[in-house]
Amino acid sequence: MRAIRIAKPGGPQGLKLVDLPEPVPSAGQVLVKVAAVGVNFIDTYRRSGVYKVDFPHVPGTEGAGTVAALGEGVTGPEIGQKVAWADSVTGSYAEFALVEASRLLPVPPSVPLEVAAAVPLQGMTADYLIRSTYPVKAGEFVLLYAAAGGVGQLATQMALMAGAEVIATVGRAAKAASVIALGVPPDRVIDLGALTEVTEDLPPLVKALSGGPGAHVAYDGIGRDTFQATLASLRPRGMAVLYGGASGQVPPFDPQELNAHGSLYLTRPKLGDYTATAAELRQRGERVFGEIAAGQLKVSIGHEYRLASADQAHAALESGSTQGKAILIP
Ligand SMILES: NC(=O)c1ccc[n+]([C@@H]2O[C@H](COP(=O)([O-])OP(=O)(O)OC[C@H]3O[C@@H](n4cnc5c(N)ncnc54)[C@H](OP(=O)(O)O)[C@@H]3O)[C@@H](O)[C@H]2O)c1
């Protein structure tokens, strides 16, 4: 089968198309024929060595496809059934991948597999951030960075569904339209690219838009470049949810800063801890897929690449130029 493999940590040019043996499912595993691969920031962290993995490495944790073969003892899904996953045993950047049967999510018949590939990682991340880490309530001011991005567009819709007052950021003016189309008022979409100094200039804007005190919660997946602005944009006892580092990881900091900004809370959550049990995984997956099938949640596939062009997908994601979801088609 064709797959993408990386020999050693480095840049996107290290993502090479190779021929590998088709994997064979062990007990409890399912072989899936991959229809669409979800490209995620974590794939770039692993490729570059920010997160440690063994090399050679076949990247990719997320995808959607059809069940091709069952390992010993697996009785659940039927051959040919549409499924999606967020944590494949072998890499998802391939024509076939292995997934633990207990970690598969059924895909509703009406949801195309290209759309389904966006749900397991980014959809369930948006779901746990907005509904579990800090359950957003109607009328609360929510600061959401990179709102035109993959997690961003889904989290924005979920916060709006909850009745929140969303203050969204984009990195360049051209991205604002996709956020406004989701229902965020134009005067609440802040172009960070137009600010002279994000740390200095963003907090007063957020405070003004929230009527003075600042946001109740801030969801920050940008990290290094925005973290100080996040702390300064919150009201006393507000919650900073640092869930990624698209601009780089936040350096060590003094907890007294939480005190100085008004008894703030800080959490650094990850999806694995919010889908640790098969029951919670299933519940989140069913909820997000259900909302998509019902037309309540829209998935925007912004960028589609051939498997062989995985390097272009990584370069685009890391340049900050993408909007919505990026997928690979094997
Ligand atoms: N903790 C978890 O469970 C979890 C799960 C999934 C994803 N994540 C994290 O969530 C974040 C978003 O992931 P995603 O897959 O949805 O990506 P994405 O938001 O589609 O893309 C990242 C966005 O970050 C913004 N950005 C700002 N500075 C950047 C820089 N220096 N380089 C690149 N991008 C920059 C850009 O948007 P603007 O130009 O609009 O600012 C860019 O489009 C990432 O940090 C990822 O690691 C965390």
The ligand as an SDF file (V2000), in Angstrom:
LIG
                    3D

 48 52  0  0  0  0  0  0  0  0999 V2000
   -5.3650   19.9510   23.1490 N   0  0  0  0  0  0  0  0  0  0  0  0
   -6.0780   19.2850   22.2600 C   0  0  0  0  0  0  0  0  0  0  0  0
   -6.8070   18.3620   22.6190 O   0  0  0  0  0  0  0  0  0  0  0  0
   -6.0180   19.6920   20.8250 C   0  0  0  0  0  0  0  0  0  0  0  0
   -6.6880   18.9550   19.8550 C   0  0  0  0  0  0  0  0  0  0  0  0
   -6.6760   19.4260   18.5440 C   0  0  0  0  0  0  0  0  0  0  0  0
   -5.9620   20.5550   18.2180 C   0  0  0  0  0  0  0  0  0  0  0  0
   -5.2830   21.2080   19.2000 N   0  0  0  0  0  0  0  0  0  0  0  0
   -4.5520   22.4450   18.9230 C   0  0  0  0  0  0  0  0  0  0  0  0
   -5.4890   23.3750   18.4260 O   0  0  0  0  0  0  0  0  0  0  0  0
   -4.8250   24.3290   17.6250 C   0  0  0  0  0  0  0  0  0  0  0  0
   -5.5820   24.4640   16.3320 C   0  0  0  0  0  0  0  0  0  0  0  0
   -5.4740   23.2380   15.6330 O   0  0  0  0  0  0  0  0  0  0  0  0
   -6.1620   23.0790   14.2190 P   0  0  0  0  0  0  0  0  0  0  0  0
   -5.7620   21.7370   13.7290 O   0  0  0  0  0  0  0  0  0  0  0  0
   -7.5970   23.4200   14.3090 O   0  0  0  0  0  0  0  0  0  0  0  0
   -5.3750   24.1600   13.3500 O   0  0  0  0  0  0  0  0  0  0  0  0
   -5.9450   25.5080   12.7280 P   0  0  0  0  0  0  0  0  0  0  0  0
   -6.5780   26.3340   13.7790 O   0  0  0  0  0  0  0  0  0  0  0  0
   -6.7460   25.1590   11.5290 O   0  0  0  0  0  0  0  0  0  0  0  0
   -4.6130   26.2110   12.2680 O   0  0  0  0  0  0  0  0  0  0  0  0
   -3.8430   26.9230   13.2080 C   0  0  0  0  0  0  0  0  0  0  0  0
   -4.1640   28.4070   13.1790 C   0  0  0  0  0  0  0  0  0  0  0  0
   -3.4340   29.0180   14.2100 O   0  0  0  0  0  0  0  0  0  0  0  0
   -3.2240   30.3600   13.8670 C   0  0  0  0  0  0  0  0  0  0  0  0
   -1.8430   30.7640   14.0800 N   0  0  0  0  0  0  0  0  0  0  0  0
   -1.4590   31.8470   14.7720 C   0  0  0  0  0  0  0  0  0  0  0  0
   -0.1390   31.9630   14.7860 N   0  0  0  0  0  0  0  0  0  0  0  0
    0.3530   30.9520   14.0530 C   0  0  0  0  0  0  0  0  0  0  0  0
    1.6660   30.5690   13.6860 C   0  0  0  0  0  0  0  0  0  0  0  0
    2.7580   31.2420   14.1080 N   0  0  0  0  0  0  0  0  0  0  0  0
    1.8220   29.4870   12.8940 N   0  0  0  0  0  0  0  0  0  0  0  0
    0.7560   28.7850   12.4790 C   0  0  0  0  0  0  0  0  0  0  0  0
   -0.5360   29.0920   12.8260 N   0  0  0  0  0  0  0  0  0  0  0  0
   -0.7210   30.1790   13.5970 C   0  0  0  0  0  0  0  0  0  0  0  0
   -3.6330   30.5250   12.4000 C   0  0  0  0  0  0  0  0  0  0  0  0
   -4.9330   31.1120   12.3950 O   0  0  0  0  0  0  0  0  0  0  0  0
   -5.0850   32.7020   12.3410 P   0  0  0  0  0  0  0  0  0  0  0  0
   -4.2560   33.1170   11.1600 O   0  0  0  0  0  0  0  0  0  0  0  0
   -6.5230   32.9550   12.1200 O   0  0  0  0  0  0  0  0  0  0  0  0
   -4.5830   33.2250   13.6460 O   0  0  0  0  0  0  0  0  0  0  0  0
   -3.7270   29.0970   11.9130 C   0  0  0  0  0  0  0  0  0  0  0  0
   -4.6040   28.9660   10.8300 O   0  0  0  0  0  0  0  0  0  0  0  0
   -3.3790   23.8380   17.4730 C   0  0  0  0  0  0  0  0  0  0  0  0
   -2.5810   24.5080   18.3890 O   0  0  0  0  0  0  0  0  0  0  0  0
   -3.4950   22.3770   17.8650 C   0  0  0  0  0  0  0  0  0  0  0  0
   -2.2960   21.8670   18.3610 O   0  0  0  0  0  0  0  0  0  0  0  0
   -5.3030   20.8080   20.4710 C   0  0  0  0  0  0  0  0  0  0  0  0
  1  2  1  0
  2  3  2  0
  2  4  1  0
  4  5  1  0
  4 48  2  0
  5  6  2  0
  6  7  1  0
  7  8  2  0
  8  9  1  0
  8 48  1  0
  9 10  1  0
  9 46  1  0
 10 11  1  0
 11 12  1  0
 11 44  1  0
 12 13  1  0
 13 14  1  0
 14 15  2  0
 14 16  1  0
 14 17  1  0
 17 18  1  0
 18 19  2  0
 18 20  1  0
 18 21  1  0
 21 22  1  0
 22 23  1  0
 23 24  1  0
 23 42  1  0
 24 25  1  0
 25 26  1  0
 25 36  1  0
 26 27  1  0
 26 35  1  0
 27 28  2  0
 28 29  1  0
 29 30  1  0
 29 35  2  0
 30 31  1  0
 30 32  2  0
 32 33  1  0
 33 34  2  0
 34 35  1  0
 36 37  1  0
 36 42  1  0
 37 38  1  0
 38 39  2  0
 38 40  1  0
 38 41  1  0
 42 43  1  0
 44 45  1  0
 44 46  1  0
 46 47  1  0
M  CHG  2   8   1  16  -1
M  END
$$$$
